């Protein structure tokens, strides 16, 4: 049975006194001491005039770090589609079919969540 490269390098480090490095690896840290963030995907839906300003794009997949908020997701979308900035102050957000209160702290998003950007709607 042949060891893969990760197992081989781990054994060599332990033999060379790399137990501290191994401890950090087990705790989720990298050799430099930085913790790598888990990547998640959030689906953003653009409706009505927001879709038009985004060039007809009705859905965007956000591949982001775990721990992002609804506000950070919105900022990411506004950066991708600068024309949407004209609606930023009047957009309503909904996370998984629940409206996001603009006066409440930003909500954390989770993997697989759906964020809807809903512009003001008029009609008659």
C-alpha positions as a LaTeX table, in Angstrom:
\begin{tabular}{lrrr}
\hline
Residue & $x$ (\AA) & $y$ (\AA) & $z$ (\AA) \\
\hline
Unk1 & 0.00 & 0.00 & 0.00 \\
Unk2 & 1.45 & 3.34 & $-1.04$ \\
Unk3 & 1.05 & 6.52 & 1.05 \\
Unk4 & $-0.25$ & 9.58 & $-0.71$ \\
Unk5 & 1.85 & 12.74 & $-0.75$ \\
Unk6 & 0.03 & 14.42 & 2.15 \\
Unk7 & 0.46 & 11.40 & 4.41 \\
Unk8 & 4.11 & 11.05 & 3.39 \\
Unk9 & 4.91 & 14.72 & 4.06 \\
Unk10 & 3.11 & 14.54 & 7.43 \\
Unk11 & 5.18 & 11.55 & 8.55 \\
Unk12 & 8.40 & 13.23 & 7.44 \\
Unk13 & 7.48 & 16.42 & 9.36 \\
Unk14 & 6.67 & 14.49 & 12.53 \\
Unk15 & 9.95 & 12.63 & 12.28 \\
Unk16 & 11.74 & 15.96 & 11.84 \\
Unk17 & 10.04 & 17.44 & 14.92 \\
Unk18 & 7.12 & 19.07 & 13.09 \\
Unk19 & 4.59 & 18.11 & 15.77 \\
Unk20 & 3.62 & 21.76 & 16.30 \\
Unk21 & 2.83 & 22.08 & 12.59 \\
Unk22 & 0.75 & 18.91 & 12.79 \\
Unk23 & $-1.17$ & 20.32 & 15.77 \\
Unk24 & $-2.07$ & 23.45 & 13.76 \\
Unk25 & $-3.12$ & 21.34 & 10.77 \\
Unk26 & $-5.49$ & 19.29 & 12.95 \\
Unk27 & $-6.96$ & 22.53 & 14.35 \\
Unk28 & $-7.69$ & 23.79 & 10.85 \\
Unk29 & $-4.85$ & 26.29 & 10.53 \\
Unk30 & $-2.34$ & 26.48 & 7.73 \\
Unk31 & 1.45 & 26.29 & 8.25 \\
Unk32 & 1.59 & 30.12 & 8.23 \\
Unk33 & $-0.98$ & 30.28 & 11.03 \\
Unk34 & $-3.81$ & 31.58 & 8.80 \\
Unk35 & $-7.11$ & 29.75 & 8.90 \\
Unk36 & $-8.50$ & 28.91 & 5.49 \\
Unk37 & $-12.15$ & 29.84 & 5.01 \\
Unk38 & $-14.69$ & 27.42 & 3.67 \\
Unk39 & $-16.16$ & 28.44 & 0.31 \\
Unk40 & $-19.93$ & 28.51 & $-0.07$ \\
Unk41 & $-22.30$ & 29.25 & $-2.93$ \\
Unk42 & $-25.24$ & 31.64 & $-2.70$ \\
Unk43 & $-27.71$ & 32.06 & $-5.53$ \\
Unk44 & $-28.76$ & 35.66 & $-6.19$ \\
Unk45 & $-31.91$ & 36.39 & $-8.18$ \\
Unk46 & $-32.45$ & 39.72 & $-9.94$ \\
Unk47 & $-35.96$ & 40.84 & $-10.74$ \\
Unk48 & $-37.61$ & 43.43 & $-13.00$ \\
Unk49 & $-35.55$ & 46.62 & $-13.46$ \\
Unk50 & $-32.60$ & 45.12 & $-11.55$ \\
Unk51 & $-32.42$ & 42.36 & $-14.16$ \\
Unk52 & $-32.59$ & 44.93 & $-16.97$ \\
Unk53 & $-29.76$ & 47.02 & $-15.46$ \\
Unk54 & $-27.65$ & 43.85 & $-15.13$ \\
Unk55 & $-27.90$ & 43.30 & $-18.88$ \\
Unk56 & $-30.70$ & 40.75 & $-18.70$ \\
Unk57 & $-28.96$ & 38.56 & $-16.11$ \\
Unk58 & $-31.62$ & 37.06 & $-13.85$ \\
Unk59 & $-29.43$ & 34.82 & $-11.70$ \\
Unk60 & $-25.89$ & 35.07 & $-10.31$ \\
Unk61 & $-23.95$ & 32.44 & $-8.39$ \\
Unk62 & $-21.80$ & 33.93 & $-5.66$ \\
Unk63 & $-18.85$ & 31.75 & $-4.67$ \\
Unk64 & $-17.83$ & 33.40 & $-1.42$ \\
Unk65 & $-16.19$ & 32.76 & 1.92 \\
Unk66 & $-18.31$ & 31.34 & 4.70 \\
Unk67 & $-19.27$ & 34.11 & 7.11 \\
Unk68 & $-20.41$ & 36.67 & 4.54 \\
Unk69 & $-23.53$ & 38.75 & 5.17 \\
Unk70 & $-26.39$ & 39.83 & 2.96 \\
Unk71 & $-24.79$ & 43.29 & 2.77 \\
Unk72 & $-21.48$ & 41.85 & 1.54 \\
Unk73 & $-23.31$ & 39.79 & $-1.08$ \\
Unk74 & $-25.15$ & 42.89 & $-2.29$ \\
Unk75 & $-21.88$ & 44.82 & $-2.48$ \\
Unk76 & $-20.35$ & 41.99 & $-4.53$ \\
Unk77 & $-23.26$ & 42.09 & $-6.98$ \\
Unk78 & $-23.11$ & 45.91 & $-7.24$ \\
Unk79 & $-19.41$ & 45.62 & $-8.07$ \\
Unk80 & $-20.12$ & 43.07 & $-10.81$ \\
Unk81 & $-22.99$ & 45.13 & $-12.24$ \\
Unk82 & $-22.22$ & 48.82 & $-11.61$ \\
Unk83 & $-25.45$ & 49.95 & $-13.31$ \\
Unk84 & $-27.34$ & 48.45 & $-10.34$ \\
Unk85 & $-25.83$ & 51.05 & $-8.03$ \\
Unk86 & $-28.54$ & 53.46 & $-9.17$ \\
Unk87 & $-31.07$ & 51.19 & $-7.41$ \\
Unk88 & $-28.96$ & 50.30 & $-4.36$ \\
Unk89 & $-30.73$ & 52.60 & $-1.93$ \\
Unk90 & $-34.20$ & 51.36 & $-2.84$ \\
Unk91 & $-33.60$ & 47.63 & $-3.38$ \\
Unk92 & $-35.39$ & 45.22 & $-1.11$ \\
Unk93 & $-33.54$ & 42.03 & $-0.24$ \\
Unk94 & $-35.11$ & 38.70 & 0.56 \\
Unk95 & $-33.12$ & 35.79 & 1.97 \\
Unk96 & $-34.77$ & 32.44 & 1.35 \\
Unk97 & $-38.18$ & 34.06 & 0.72 \\
Unk98 & $-38.01$ & 36.24 & 3.87 \\
Unk99 & $-37.59$ & 39.99 & 3.56 \\
Unk100 & $-34.41$ & 41.38 & 5.09 \\
Unk101 & $-35.05$ & 44.29 & 7.46 \\
Unk102 & $-32.92$ & 47.24 & 6.32 \\
Unk103 & $-32.69$ & 48.50 & 9.93 \\
Unk104 & $-31.52$ & 45.18 & 11.37 \\
Unk105 & $-27.89$ & 44.04 & 11.37 \\
Unk106 & $-26.89$ & 42.24 & 8.15 \\
Unk107 & $-27.78$ & 38.55 & 8.17 \\
Unk108 & $-25.24$ & 35.78 & 7.63 \\
Unk109 & $-25.74$ & 33.73 & 4.48 \\
Unk110 & $-25.20$ & 29.98 & 4.34 \\
Unk111 & $-24.29$ & 27.57 & 1.59 \\
Unk112 & $-27.21$ & 27.09 & $-0.77$ \\
Unk113 & $-29.08$ & 30.21 & 0.33 \\
Unk114 & $-31.09$ & 32.25 & $-2.16$ \\
Unk115 & $-30.84$ & 36.04 & $-2.08$ \\
Unk116 & $-33.38$ & 38.02 & $-4.10$ \\
Unk117 & $-32.85$ & 41.64 & $-5.19$ \\
Unk118 & $-36.23$ & 43.25 & $-5.62$ \\
Unk119 & $-36.43$ & 46.77 & $-7.05$ \\
Unk120 & $-39.36$ & 49.11 & $-6.43$ \\
Unk121 & $-42.32$ & 47.98 & $-8.49$ \\
Unk122 & $-44.91$ & 50.30 & $-9.94$ \\
Unk123 & $-47.85$ & 49.62 & $-12.09$ \\
Unk124 & $-51.46$ & 50.21 & $-12.43$ \\
\hline
\end{tabular}
